[in-house]
């Protein structure tokens, strides 16, 4: 006899029961469940006292399961219709997953292929086919992968610490998506495919959109940067974990690290040339990007690049334009949102920037974070040789610099766009990369545990969607701050922090999800990382901190 608390209601049972049988869910709105704070598939059987909570598309963990199920469904549809085609998934613009279809001889047929794949997916959903979990020995999995010519999946098995692989089988199709899965194809009703040559975009529900599919917003500038990042990863053989690990095992690893760093040098030099060519116009350089993008180190390196070109840039912190705390009005819920643009003295900032550009001497405010008030002013005057660099969450927002003509501003959006996969069917989230950077930095410089970072992450993400991403397409340059080798370096720091989170913690699920893919990376020692690398902002040892 055991007791289950199901969505708050207690029930008694005498024999083991499937989670699927605990709820009446004719519309298939629940996709996964929490059982004593562990994620479980709905086919999981319980025979012990437990608290059970069923999760729908308003929950981020449920979305991970849902999106993995859709990738499985797409792969199954291709296997049924176009088994000769190879394809690869990557996370992409407008909160979608991109599917790059290879070896299509007639690219004009891509739309027909997409239409047929979508129709086949819908057919499979209507059939409501069960998705069963299997276990296979590694050597048997390799044999199966060879038959399918999935060499990318073979490569990663060598770095798998376990001796078995979990597969999912559906109607004679088998694949492994490194995620828990929904019980059947009938759960995967919400999706859309959008042609985006040389492939298509998969749109699916998002938790931050209330469990609905968000409206598609094209981002051609950011999308081009992602494609460039993907081509670069392929060119240097670092687009999968296995290929990256081959570099880590090689004696040429230091050389590979410097190749990655040289790419950053080239991009920064390109920005410098763009600015110097138009220095008669450009007076304000604005830098913004989501959390843990490396903005601080990048701003410093860009300033040095401009100095090498004969300029004398000055940096102004947006933090000094905070309003006194008592002057900030609470929102409709009585809360103070410190990321809101109205927490800044926008009028003063606009006027100061305009006056500086006009050659006037300006009183720039100084904000004291201890007293949460403005503590005074400092005199500043600049010339044509002193481009002003500003960096912050609102730096690209036109509201902040509305008095400055657009031709006098050069806007830079910075974000790590690491294009690396576990295998072709399983991409690694860029957001997870930034979260790992933040976890490592918070522990290193603030002695803050990973649980604290994970706690605040949803709020950080909410601010990014509200204040940063809407302005990224207005950037003159998008800087990819990702380094192909960085997860090999950060692994040891991140794992130590994540392993501290106990099983009973509400954050164990997130920690476990990150650990699952981190374990595949081979360690690289810090000594090979240059002291001016953006990675040093997170692991320490930056020459700029001296």
NUNU-921554 format. One line per field, with one value per residue (C-alpha): residue number from 1; x, y, z. Coordinates in pm, 1 decimal. Example, Ala and Ser with C-alpha at 12.3 -4.5 7.8 and 13.67 -1.06 7.14 Angstrom:
num: [1 | 2] $
c1: [1230.0 | 1367.0] $
c2: [-450.0 | -106.0] $
c3: [780.0 | 714.0] $
//
This chain:
num: [1 | 2 | 3 | 4 | 5 | 6 | 7 | 8 | 9 | 10 | 11 | 12 | 13 | 14 | 15 | 16 | 17 | 18 | 19 | 20 | 21 | 22 | 23 | 24 | 25 | 26 | 27 | 28 | 29 | 30 | 31 | 32 | 33 | 34 | 35 | 36 | 37 | 38 | 39 | 40 | 41 | 42 | 43 | 44 | 45 | 46 | 47 | 48 | 49 | 50 | 51 | 52 | 53 | 54 | 55 | 56 | 57 | 58 | 59 | 60 | 61 | 62 | 63 | 64 | 65 | 66 | 67 | 68 | 69 | 70 | 71 | 72 | 73 | 74 | 75 | 76 | 77 | 78 | 79 | 80 | 81 | 82 | 83 | 84 | 85 | 86 | 87 | 88 | 89 | 90 | 91 | 92 | 93 | 94 | 95 | 96 | 97 | 98 | 99 | 100 | 101 | 102 | 103 | 104 | 105 | 106 | 107 | 108 | 109 | 110 | 111 | 112 | 113 | 114 | 115 | 116 | 117 | 118 | 119 | 120 | 121 | 122 | 123 | 124 | 125 | 126 | 127 | 128 | 129 | 130 | 131 | 132 | 133 | 134 | 135 | 136 | 137 | 138 | 139 | 140 | 141 | 142 | 143 | 144 | 145 | 146 | 147 | 148 | 149 | 150 | 151 | 152 | 153 | 154 | 155 | 156 | 157 | 158 | 159 | 160 | 161 | 162 | 163 | 164 | 165 | 166 | 167 | 168 | 169 | 170 | 171 | 172 | 173 | 174 | 175 | 176 | 177 | 178 | 179 | 180 | 181 | 182 | 183 | 184 | 185 | 186 | 187 | 188 | 189 | 190 | 191 | 192 | 193 | 194 | 195 | 196 | 197 | 198 | 199 | 200 | 201 | 202 | 203 | 204 | 205 | 206 | 207 | 208 | 209 | 210 | 211 | 212 | 213 | 214 | 215 | 216 | 217 | 218 | 219 | 220 | 221 | 222 | 223 | 224 | 225 | 226 | 227 | 228 | 229 | 230 | 231 | 232 | 233 | 234 | 235 | 236 | 237 | 238 | 239 | 240 | 241 | 242 | 243 | 244 | 245 | 246 | 247 | 248 | 249 | 250 | 251 | 252 | 253 | 254 | 255 | 256 | 257 | 258 | 259 | 260 | 261 | 262 | 263 | 264 | 265 | 266 | 267 | 268 | 269 | 270 | 271 | 272 | 273 | 274 | 275 | 276 | 277 | 278 | 279 | 280 | 281 | 282 | 283 | 284 | 285 | 286 | 287 | 288 | 289 | 290 | 291 | 292 | 293 | 294 | 295 | 296 | 297 | 298 | 299 | 300 | 301 | 302 | 303 | 304 | 305 | 306 | 307 | 308 | 309 | 310 | 311 | 312 | 313 | 314 | 315 | 316 | 317 | 318 | 319 | 320 | 321 | 322 | 323 | 324 | 325 | 326 | 327 | 328 | 329 | 330 | 331 | 332 | 333 | 334 | 335 | 336 | 337 | 338 | 339 | 340 | 341 | 342 | 343 | 344 | 345 | 346 | 347 | 348 | 349 | 350 | 351 | 352 | 353 | 354 | 355 | 356 | 357 | 358 | 359 | 360 | 361 | 362 | 363 | 364 | 365 | 366 | 367 | 368 | 369 | 370 | 371 | 372 | 373 | 374 | 375 | 376 | 377 | 378 | 379 | 380 | 381 | 382 | 383 | 384 | 385 | 386 | 387 | 388 | 389 | 390 | 391 | 392 | 393 | 394 | 395 | 396 | 397 | 398 | 399 | 400 | 401 | 402 | 403 | 404 | 405 | 406 | 407 | 408 | 409 | 410 | 411 | 412 | 413 | 414 | 415 | 416 | 417 | 418 | 419 | 420 | 421 | 422 | 423 | 424 | 425 | 426 | 427 | 428 | 429 | 430 | 431 | 432 | 433 | 434 | 435 | 436 | 437 | 438 | 439 | 440 | 441 | 442 | 443 | 444 | 445 | 446 | 447 | 448 | 449 | 450 | 451 | 452 | 453 | 454 | 455 | 456 | 457 | 458 | 459 | 460 | 461 | 462 | 463 | 464 | 465 | 466 | 467 | 468 | 469 | 470 | 471 | 472 | 473 | 474 | 475 | 476 | 477 | 478 | 479 | 480 | 481 | 482 | 483 | 484 | 485 | 486 | 487 | 488 | 489 | 490 | 491 | 492 | 493 | 494 | 495 | 496 | 497 | 498 | 499 | 500 | 501 | 502 | 503 | 504 | 505 | 506 | 507 | 508 | 509 | 510 | 511 | 512 | 513 | 514 | 515 | 516 | 517 | 518 | 519 | 520 | 521 | 522 | 523 | 524 | 525 | 526 | 527 | 528 | 529 | 530 | 531 | 532 | 533 | 534 | 535 | 536 | 537 | 538 | 539 | 540 | 541 | 542 | 543 | 544 | 545 | 546] $
c1: [0.0 | 136.8 | 6.5 | 40.3 | -31.3 | -142.0 | -159.9 | -244.9 | -498.3 | -397.4 | -474.2 | -403.8 | -286.1 | -208.0 | -5.3 | 220.1 | 50.5 | 153.4 | 160.6 | -46.1 | -328.3 | -337.1 | -508.5 | -796.8 | -625.1 | -827.2 | -678.4 | -322.7 | -223.4 | 31.8 | 361.7 | 578.1 | 557.2 | 752.6 | 771.9 | 936.4 | 1113.4 | 1243.9 | 1130.8 | 954.8 | 793.1 | 419.5 | 477.5 | 680.3 | 535.8 | 518.9 | 495.2 | 609.8 | 491.0 | 535.5 | 420.8 | 326.6 | 285.3 | 191.4 | 348.9 | 206.9 | 346.0 | 358.0 | 649.5 | 1000.3 | 1092.1 | 777.4 | 877.4 | 1217.9 | 1035.6 | 786.7 | 1051.3 | 1259.3 | 945.4 | 894.7 | 1254.0 | 1190.6 | 870.3 | 1051.0 | 1326.2 | 1063.9 | 881.8 | 1207.3 | 1281.8 | 939.0 | 951.5 | 1312.1 | 1547.8 | 1823.6 | 1838.9 | 2063.8 | 1964.5 | 2083.7 | 1904.4 | 2022.2 | 1843.6 | 1766.2 | 1592.8 | 1254.4 | 1267.9 | 1260.7 | 1463.5 | 1629.1 | 1650.7 | 1923.5 | 1848.8 | 2160.0 | 2214.8 | 1902.8 | 2011.5 | 1729.0 | 1702.3 | 1381.4 | 1212.3 | 1273.0 | 924.0 | 764.1 | 977.1 | 870.4 | 502.5 | 527.4 | 715.8 | 455.1 | 172.0 | 347.1 | 399.5 | 28.8 | -55.0 | 167.8 | 9.6 | -340.1 | -239.9 | -135.9 | 144.6 | 306.3 | 665.7 | 842.1 | 1168.9 | 1433.6 | 1781.2 | 2063.8 | 2425.9 | 2673.5 | 2816.4 | 2466.9 | 2388.9 | 2702.5 | 2592.0 | 2249.7 | 2402.7 | 2628.4 | 2325.0 | 2168.7 | 2499.1 | 2462.7 | 2836.7 | 2794.6 | 2603.5 | 2877.0 | 3144.5 | 2981.5 | 2935.4 | 3309.1 | 3271.5 | 2965.4 | 3046.4 | 2751.2 | 2764.6 | 2411.8 | 2208.7 | 1840.6 | 1649.4 | 1293.6 | 1097.8 | 783.2 | 627.5 | 959.8 | 1152.8 | 1428.3 | 1628.9 | 1775.2 | 1709.4 | 1889.6 | 1560.1 | 1262.5 | 978.0 | 600.4 | 404.9 | 281.3 | 278.9 | -74.6 | 63.6 | 256.0 | -29.7 | 109.4 | 378.8 | 443.8 | 714.4 | 834.2 | 1053.7 | 1390.3 | 1638.6 | 1855.5 | 1602.9 | 1310.7 | 1221.0 | 1026.3 | 790.5 | 661.0 | 499.1 | 711.6 | 659.4 | 738.8 | 462.7 | 202.4 | 237.7 | 149.6 | 355.4 | 493.7 | 446.3 | 732.0 | 960.0 | 1221.2 | 1572.4 | 1778.4 | 2083.2 | 2098.2 | 2010.1 | 2302.1 | 2534.0 | 2407.0 | 2470.5 | 2821.0 | 2882.4 | 2765.5 | 2990.1 | 3283.5 | 3223.1 | 3217.9 | 3529.4 | 3736.4 | 3584.7 | 3412.8 | 3043.3 | 2994.1 | 3120.4 | 3314.3 | 3500.8 | 3572.1 | 3707.1 | 3941.9 | 4101.9 | 4120.9 | 4306.9 | 4550.4 | 4891.5 | 4779.6 | 4513.2 | 4690.3 | 4701.2 | 4327.6 | 4253.1 | 4446.5 | 4261.3 | 3934.6 | 4079.5 | 4211.3 | 3854.5 | 3753.3 | 4050.7 | 3940.0 | 3583.9 | 3701.0 | 3942.9 | 3656.9 | 3445.8 | 3740.1 | 3777.5 | 3404.7 | 3423.4 | 3747.1 | 3618.6 | 3316.6 | 3471.4 | 3362.4 | 3008.4 | 3024.9 | 3043.4 | 2859.0 | 2935.2 | 2655.9 | 2704.8 | 2431.2 | 2364.0 | 2205.1 | 2352.0 | 2696.7 | 2777.9 | 3118.4 | 3024.1 | 3275.7 | 3584.7 | 3460.7 | 3413.6 | 3767.7 | 3917.7 | 3723.8 | 3849.0 | 4207.3 | 4145.4 | 4022.3 | 4323.7 | 4549.6 | 4378.5 | 4474.7 | 4147.3 | 4100.5 | 3765.1 | 3599.9 | 3364.6 | 3052.7 | 2861.4 | 2483.8 | 2479.4 | 2569.9 | 2239.7 | 2022.3 | 1758.3 | 1767.2 | 1590.1 | 1305.1 | 1236.0 | 1166.3 | 795.8 | 676.4 | 483.2 | 117.2 | 208.0 | 390.6 | 730.8 | 1033.6 | 1178.2 | 1541.0 | 1582.6 | 1308.6 | 1439.3 | 1249.2 | 1488.5 | 1742.0 | 1747.7 | 1678.3 | 1642.1 | 1973.4 | 2154.3 | 2022.0 | 2117.2 | 2461.9 | 2541.3 | 2417.6 | 2621.4 | 2935.8 | 2906.3 | 2862.8 | 3192.9 | 3050.1 | 3179.7 | 2929.8 | 2862.9 | 2836.6 | 2659.2 | 2812.1 | 2581.0 | 2656.6 | 2519.7 | 2569.8 | 2337.1 | 2133.7 | 2158.2 | 2347.9 | 2659.2 | 2790.7 | 2920.8 | 3244.1 | 3345.0 | 3386.6 | 3459.5 | 3534.8 | 3658.2 | 3611.8 | 3888.0 | 3695.5 | 3415.8 | 3195.2 | 3144.5 | 2835.8 | 2751.3 | 2438.9 | 2105.2 | 1938.8 | 2231.0 | 2061.7 | 1723.6 | 1653.0 | 1462.5 | 1790.9 | 1960.2 | 1667.8 | 1840.4 | 2141.1 | 2101.1 | 2128.3 | 2429.0 | 2624.9 | 2562.9 | 2728.6 | 2536.9 | 2684.9 | 2486.0 | 2699.9 | 2598.8 | 2764.6 | 2633.4 | 2813.4 | 2697.4 | 2783.2 | 2573.1 | 2579.3 | 2499.6 | 2312.5 | 1972.4 | 2055.4 | 2170.5 | 2302.1 | 2110.1 | 2290.9 | 2087.1 | 2230.4 | 2580.0 | 2512.4 | 2362.5 | 2678.8 | 2894.3 | 2685.9 | 2707.0 | 3085.7 | 3128.8 | 2891.6 | 3080.8 | 3422.9 | 3369.9 | 3069.6 | 3101.6 | 2739.6 | 2621.4 | 2470.0 | 2129.5 | 2120.6 | 2207.0 | 1941.9 | 1685.4 | 1731.9 | 1770.7 | 1398.5 | 1387.8 | 1705.8 | 1553.0 | 1231.0 | 1429.4 | 1619.8 | 1302.7 | 1161.2 | 1458.4 | 1734.2 | 1612.4 | 1358.2 | 1650.2 | 1905.3 | 1803.5 | 1883.5 | 2249.1 | 2517.7 | 2727.4 | 2653.3 | 2956.0 | 2962.5 | 3132.3 | 3122.0 | 3446.0 | 3432.4 | 3656.2 | 3500.4 | 3281.2 | 3591.8 | 3743.2 | 3431.5 | 3326.4 | 3528.0 | 3402.4 | 3040.6 | 3025.6 | 3164.6 | 2894.3 | 2611.4 | 2701.8 | 2653.3 | 2280.7 | 2107.3 | 1855.6 | 1571.5 | 1640.2 | 1391.6 | 1689.9 | 1815.5 | 1626.0 | 1801.1 | 2137.6 | 2089.6 | 1994.0 | 2315.1 | 2528.9 | 2394.2 | 2560.7 | 2859.5 | 2984.5 | 3068.0 | 3330.7 | 3701.0 | 3876.2 | 4112.2 | 4344.7 | 4309.3 | 4673.9 | 4597.5 | 4340.7 | 4496.2 | 4477.4 | 4277.1 | 4021.4 | 3652.2 | 3642.5 | 3861.9 | 3565.7 | 3406.4 | 3692.3 | 3918.9 | 4279.0 | 4203.4 | 4490.4 | 4233.1 | 4162.1 | 4519.4] $
c2: [0.0 | 342.2 | 696.7 | 934.7 | 1304.9 | 1379.0 | 1749.4 | 1810.7 | 1526.5 | 1222.0 | 872.7 | 524.2 | 228.9 | -135.8 | -212.0 | -17.1 | 229.6 | 413.4 | 790.5 | 791.8 | 616.7 | 865.1 | 1141.1 | 1187.9 | 1368.3 | 1318.2 | 1630.6 | 1514.8 | 1842.9 | 1691.3 | 1570.0 | 1473.6 | 1457.4 | 1542.1 | 1247.9 | 1340.7 | 1615.9 | 1384.2 | 1416.5 | 1104.0 | 999.6 | 935.7 | 563.0 | 544.9 | 314.8 | 415.4 | 178.5 | 402.9 | 709.0 | 1009.6 | 1355.1 | 1373.2 | 1691.1 | 1678.1 | 1939.7 | 2107.9 | 2352.0 | 2635.6 | 2452.6 | 2482.3 | 2119.6 | 1999.1 | 2210.5 | 2039.5 | 1706.2 | 1838.1 | 1986.3 | 1666.9 | 1471.8 | 1692.7 | 1636.5 | 1263.3 | 1302.4 | 1494.8 | 1232.6 | 959.6 | 1140.6 | 1174.3 | 807.2 | 720.9 | 961.2 | 1057.5 | 805.1 | 914.9 | 1267.8 | 1370.4 | 1657.7 | 1843.7 | 2041.3 | 2369.1 | 2619.6 | 2929.4 | 3266.1 | 3357.0 | 3071.4 | 2800.9 | 2493.2 | 2496.0 | 2177.2 | 2191.6 | 1939.7 | 1812.3 | 1642.2 | 1786.1 | 1813.0 | 2042.7 | 2314.5 | 2440.8 | 2124.0 | 2209.5 | 2357.3 | 2044.7 | 1832.6 | 2043.2 | 2020.3 | 1641.8 | 1608.9 | 1821.1 | 1613.0 | 1293.3 | 1432.5 | 1512.9 | 1161.3 | 1011.4 | 1236.3 | 1127.7 | 761.3 | 825.8 | 570.3 | 466.4 | 575.5 | 302.6 | 330.8 | 64.3 | -3.8 | -116.0 | -204.5 | 44.8 | -209.9 | -292.7 | 77.6 | 123.4 | -158.9 | 3.6 | 346.3 | 198.0 | 53.9 | 401.3 | 571.6 | 792.8 | 830.3 | 1138.2 | 923.1 | 657.5 | 917.3 | 1035.9 | 684.6 | 667.5 | 951.1 | 801.1 | 683.6 | 440.7 | 97.4 | 123.5 | 366.6 | 446.4 | 433.9 | 525.3 | 307.6 | 400.7 | 196.7 | 26.6 | 356.1 | 400.0 | 703.9 | 865.3 | 1230.7 | 1259.2 | 1367.1 | 1210.0 | 1159.8 | 1187.7 | 856.4 | 867.8 | 1072.5 | 1189.9 | 1435.3 | 1634.5 | 1831.4 | 2185.6 | 2266.9 | 2435.8 | 2412.9 | 2724.3 | 2711.5 | 2872.8 | 2754.2 | 2549.5 | 2387.1 | 2482.6 | 2616.8 | 2415.6 | 2632.8 | 2488.8 | 2603.0 | 2801.6 | 2827.4 | 3199.4 | 3244.1 | 3089.1 | 2745.8 | 2871.7 | 2897.2 | 3253.8 | 3469.5 | 3431.3 | 3734.7 | 3710.5 | 3817.0 | 3816.7 | 3985.4 | 3752.9 | 3455.4 | 3531.2 | 3536.9 | 3194.4 | 3055.6 | 3205.2 | 3048.5 | 2710.8 | 2729.4 | 2830.9 | 2537.1 | 2298.3 | 2452.5 | 2405.0 | 2059.7 | 2166.7 | 2130.4 | 1821.3 | 1726.9 | 1431.4 | 1651.1 | 1907.4 | 1631.7 | 1517.5 | 1862.0 | 1838.0 | 1505.2 | 1637.4 | 1790.6 | 2078.8 | 2182.1 | 2512.4 | 2588.2 | 2521.2 | 2750.9 | 3030.8 | 2969.7 | 3032.5 | 3339.1 | 3466.5 | 3458.4 | 3695.3 | 3916.3 | 3932.1 | 4029.0 | 4300.5 | 4431.1 | 4437.2 | 4646.0 | 4879.5 | 4928.5 | 4994.4 | 5266.8 | 5431.0 | 5446.3 | 5645.8 | 5825.4 | 6162.9 | 6052.9 | 5787.7 | 5939.0 | 5684.7 | 5310.0 | 5118.6 | 4759.1 | 4529.5 | 4159.6 | 3901.6 | 3789.7 | 3626.0 | 3728.4 | 3866.5 | 4232.9 | 4366.9 | 4205.2 | 4273.5 | 4645.0 | 4665.1 | 4485.4 | 4705.2 | 5015.9 | 4891.0 | 4815.5 | 5171.5 | 5307.7 | 5107.9 | 5291.3 | 5626.1 | 5704.9 | 5781.3 | 5627.0 | 5696.6 | 5460.8 | 5579.5 | 5345.2 | 5339.5 | 5236.5 | 5594.7 | 5709.7 | 5514.1 | 5722.3 | 5743.4 | 5434.4 | 5628.6 | 5802.3 | 5472.1 | 5401.8 | 5044.7 | 4851.5 | 4752.8 | 4468.6 | 4701.8 | 4562.6 | 4760.0 | 4625.9 | 4740.0 | 4627.9 | 4861.2 | 5139.1 | 5391.3 | 5322.9 | 5528.9 | 5906.8 | 5892.8 | 6268.2 | 6343.2 | 6068.8 | 6192.7 | 6549.9 | 6452.9 | 6248.8 | 6526.5 | 6790.2 | 6575.1 | 6514.6 | 6890.3 | 6947.8 | 7082.9 | 7010.8 | 6791.6 | 6695.3 | 6314.5 | 6166.9 | 5918.0 | 5656.3 | 5501.5 | 5145.9 | 5136.9 | 5429.9 | 5362.6 | 5733.4 | 5969.9 | 6077.9 | 6356.4 | 6443.7 | 6440.3 | 6677.7 | 6532.5 | 6671.6 | 6480.4 | 6559.7 | 6399.8 | 6156.0 | 6037.7 | 5804.2 | 5732.5 | 5365.7 | 5270.3 | 4915.5 | 4787.5 | 4614.1 | 4916.9 | 5037.8 | 4948.7 | 5091.0 | 5402.1 | 5552.7 | 5586.9 | 5787.4 | 5943.2 | 6284.9 | 6134.7 | 6098.1 | 5737.3 | 5803.4 | 5906.3 | 5573.4 | 5237.3 | 4957.4 | 4619.8 | 4319.0 | 4057.0 | 3699.9 | 3355.4 | 3166.1 | 2839.3 | 2591.6 | 2256.5 | 1940.8 | 1615.8 | 1469.5 | 1593.1 | 1528.4 | 1680.0 | 2043.7 | 2213.5 | 2520.5 | 2855.9 | 2960.5 | 2666.9 | 2780.6 | 3125.7 | 2974.4 | 2765.7 | 3075.0 | 3256.3 | 2963.4 | 2950.0 | 3328.2 | 3362.9 | 3094.4 | 3230.1 | 3598.9 | 3613.1 | 3281.5 | 3227.0 | 2865.0 | 2731.6 | 2707.5 | 3086.4 | 3141.9 | 2895.0 | 3060.9 | 3400.6 | 3273.1 | 3287.0 | 3652.7 | 3720.6 | 3556.7 | 3753.2 | 4076.5 | 3967.9 | 3899.6 | 4233.8 | 4467.1 | 4315.0 | 4084.6 | 4331.6 | 4560.7 | 4309.4 | 4354.0 | 4724.2 | 4643.9 | 4743.2 | 4442.0 | 4116.0 | 3979.9 | 3605.7 | 3577.0 | 3196.5 | 2999.5 | 2645.0 | 2508.3 | 2684.7 | 2402.9 | 2182.9 | 2445.8 | 2532.5 | 2169.8 | 2117.0 | 2438.9 | 2388.8 | 2024.0 | 2100.9 | 2363.7 | 2158.4 | 1845.8 | 2043.2 | 2071.1 | 1795.4 | 1558.5 | 1706.3 | 2059.8 | 2222.7 | 2299.2 | 1941.4 | 1888.7 | 2180.9 | 2077.7 | 1718.4 | 1833.0 | 2036.7 | 1757.6 | 1511.1 | 1682.8 | 1831.8 | 1484.3 | 1418.1 | 1693.4 | 1627.2 | 1858.6 | 2131.5 | 2304.8 | 2676.8 | 2738.1 | 2729.5 | 3012.4 | 3354.0 | 3611.9 | 3852.4 | 3590.4 | 3662.4 | 3327.2 | 3474.0 | 3691.4 | 3372.7 | 3148.0 | 3425.2 | 3517.1 | 3803.2 | 4043.6 | 4323.1 | 4255.3 | 4347.1] $
c3: [0.0 | -93.8 | -120.8 | -415.5 | -396.2 | -753.8 | -838.2 | -471.5 | -432.0 | -221.5 | -354.9 | -213.4 | -423.6 | -359.3 | -672.9 | -905.0 | -1136.1 | -1451.8 | -1431.2 | -1748.6 | -1563.8 | -1276.0 | -1471.3 | -1706.7 | -1994.3 | -2315.4 | -2475.5 | -2403.9 | -2241.6 | -2000.7 | -2141.9 | -1847.1 | -1467.7 | -1155.1 | -915.0 | -586.3 | -775.3 | -1048.4 | -1408.5 | -1526.3 | -1851.1 | -1838.5 | -1899.4 | -1575.9 | -1308.4 | -941.2 | -643.8 | -358.1 | -165.3 | -387.3 | -483.5 | -849.3 | -1052.8 | -1420.1 | -1647.6 | -1957.2 | -2216.0 | -1962.4 | -1797.9 | -1946.9 | -1873.5 | -2049.2 | -2351.2 | -2367.3 | -2386.7 | -2641.5 | -2872.6 | -2857.6 | -2948.8 | -3253.6 | -3365.5 | -3331.3 | -3535.5 | -3811.0 | -3825.6 | -3845.2 | -4128.0 | -4323.8 | -4267.9 | -4412.7 | -4708.8 | -4782.4 | -4621.0 | -4858.5 | -4712.0 | -4425.4 | -4198.9 | -3893.1 | -3622.6 | -3468.0 | -3246.4 | -3446.4 | -3472.6 | -3323.2 | -3070.7 | -3337.6 | -3428.1 | -3770.3 | -3975.6 | -4239.5 | -4514.3 | -4693.9 | -5031.2 | -5193.6 | -5557.2 | -5665.1 | -5401.3 | -5561.9 | -5436.0 | -5069.4 | -5024.4 | -5165.0 | -4930.5 | -4632.0 | -4726.5 | -4755.2 | -4426.6 | -4248.0 | -4394.9 | -4285.3 | -3932.7 | -3911.6 | -4028.8 | -3759.3 | -3495.1 | -3598.9 | -3569.8 | -3207.4 | -3227.3 | -2896.2 | -2836.4 | -2637.5 | -2449.2 | -2517.8 | -2385.8 | -2610.9 | -2542.9 | -2685.8 | -2930.8 | -3057.9 | -3090.9 | -3302.4 | -3531.9 | -3568.2 | -3637.2 | -3905.3 | -4082.0 | -4080.8 | -4176.2 | -3866.3 | -3815.6 | -3597.2 | -3346.0 | -3354.2 | -3276.9 | -2952.3 | -2806.8 | -2742.6 | -2491.5 | -2322.3 | -1966.4 | -1962.7 | -2127.6 | -2268.7 | -2479.3 | -2436.0 | -2763.3 | -2848.0 | -3087.7 | -3275.9 | -3558.0 | -3648.8 | -3629.5 | -3367.1 | -3257.8 | -2945.4 | -2866.5 | -2527.9 | -2373.2 | -2203.5 | -2450.4 | -2469.4 | -2457.2 | -2816.2 | -3134.7 | -3056.5 | -2800.6 | -3062.8 | -3217.3 | -3188.5 | -3441.5 | -3772.7 | -4037.1 | -4217.7 | -4528.3 | -4455.4 | -4723.0 | -4712.1 | -4479.2 | -4261.0 | -3919.8 | -3662.3 | -3457.2 | -3133.3 | -2805.3 | -2560.7 | -2186.4 | -2184.4 | -2446.9 | -2218.8 | -2376.5 | -2723.8 | -3042.6 | -3046.7 | -3354.7 | -3598.6 | -3618.5 | -3890.0 | -3790.7 | -4110.4 | -3954.8 | -3655.2 | -3876.2 | -4105.7 | -3804.7 | -3696.3 | -4045.8 | -4042.4 | -3701.5 | -3828.2 | -4136.2 | -3917.2 | -3679.3 | -3975.1 | -4127.0 | -3809.9 | -3733.4 | -3412.6 | -3491.5 | -3273.3 | -2927.6 | -3069.1 | -3318.3 | -3046.4 | -2822.3 | -3096.5 | -3081.5 | -2701.2 | -2724.1 | -2983.4 | -2915.6 | -3137.0 | -2884.4 | -2796.6 | -3169.2 | -3200.7 | -2905.8 | -3073.9 | -3400.6 | -3213.5 | -3043.8 | -3377.8 | -3507.6 | -3227.7 | -3309.9 | -3674.2 | -3581.7 | -3341.4 | -3604.0 | -3856.9 | -3618.9 | -3566.4 | -3941.3 | -3979.0 | -3717.0 | -3835.2 | -4195.1 | -4080.1 | -3783.1 | -3922.6 | -3844.5 | -3571.5 | -3223.6 | -3009.1 | -2997.6 | -2821.0 | -2700.7 | -2568.7 | -2539.0 | -2312.1 | -1979.8 | -1985.8 | -2341.5 | -2243.3 | -2283.9 | -2031.4 | -2185.2 | -2537.1 | -2460.1 | -2324.4 | -2623.5 | -2865.5 | -2685.8 | -2724.2 | -3093.5 | -3148.4 | -2961.0 | -3194.2 | -3482.3 | -3331.7 | -3154.2 | -2786.7 | -2694.6 | -2362.2 | -2179.1 | -2001.5 | -1775.3 | -1803.4 | -1437.1 | -1343.6 | -1490.9 | -1249.8 | -1078.9 | -701.3 | -571.4 | -407.5 | -740.2 | -916.6 | -937.0 | -863.8 | -1129.3 | -1114.3 | -873.8 | -638.7 | -747.7 | -862.6 | -1187.4 | -1187.2 | -1549.9 | -1675.3 | -1897.4 | -1685.1 | -1396.2 | -1594.9 | -1621.1 | -1994.7 | -2044.3 | -1873.2 | -2064.9 | -2399.4 | -2322.5 | -2192.1 | -2503.9 | -2733.8 | -2550.5 | -2548.7 | -2922.9 | -2973.2 | -2791.9 | -2466.8 | -2118.2 | -1935.8 | -1574.8 | -1590.0 | -1285.9 | -1043.2 | -889.9 | -550.4 | -531.0 | -155.0 | -88.4 | -406.6 | -485.1 | -709.5 | -517.6 | -740.7 | -1086.7 | -1285.3 | -1562.5 | -1911.0 | -2254.8 | -2575.2 | -2926.0 | -3267.0 | -3172.1 | -2863.3 | -2967.9 | -2668.1 | -2578.5 | -2379.7 | -2269.5 | -2100.4 | -2130.3 | -2295.7 | -2507.4 | -2838.8 | -2740.2 | -2948.1 | -2655.1 | -2468.9 | -2746.2 | -2927.4 | -2956.0 | -3134.8 | -3514.8 | -3631.3 | -3853.8 | -3543.9 | -3369.6 | -3426.1 | -3255.4 | -3163.5 | -3045.0 | -2868.2 | -2791.2 | -2795.2 | -3096.4 | -3043.7 | -3308.8 | -3154.2 | -3136.9 | -2945.2 | -3286.3 | -3594.9 | -3437.0 | -3096.4 | -3078.2 | -2764.8 | -2653.7 | -2670.3 | -2367.4 | -2170.5 | -2267.7 | -2124.5 | -1809.5 | -1761.3 | -1810.1 | -1547.6 | -1302.5 | -1336.2 | -1303.3 | -1007.6 | -815.3 | -911.4 | -841.1 | -606.6 | -422.6 | -520.6 | -559.0 | -880.1 | -711.6 | -671.0 | -1037.1 | -1153.6 | -924.3 | -1084.9 | -1443.8 | -1539.7 | -1436.1 | -1634.8 | -1942.0 | -1905.0 | -1905.5 | -2216.6 | -2413.2 | -2303.4 | -2331.7 | -2547.2 | -2823.7 | -2969.2 | -3059.7 | -3194.8 | -3559.6 | -3530.9 | -3473.5 | -3723.7 | -3623.7 | -3440.9 | -3256.7 | -3191.9 | -2852.9 | -2848.4 | -2845.2 | -2981.9 | -2705.2 | -2407.0 | -2273.4 | -2248.2 | -2017.2 | -1817.6 | -1766.2 | -1445.6 | -1286.5 | -1388.5 | -1284.7 | -939.4 | -885.0 | -1034.2 | -837.0 | -515.0 | -582.0 | -380.1 | -536.0 | -329.2 | -452.0 | -686.9 | -911.7 | -936.9 | -1263.7 | -1435.1 | -1290.7 | -1407.2 | -1757.6 | -1785.2 | -1641.6 | -1898.8 | -2193.0 | -2008.8 | -1920.0 | -2286.5 | -2310.9 | -2260.0 | -2012.1 | -2132.3 | -1887.0 | -1822.3 | -1914.0 | -2285.8 | -2257.6 | -2341.6 | -2064.0 | -2281.6 | -2389.8 | -2336.0 | -2157.4 | -1881.0 | -1781.2 | -1646.7 | -1531.5 | -1399.1 | -1474.5 | -1713.0 | -1773.9 | -1770.7 | -1401.3 | -1316.2] $
//
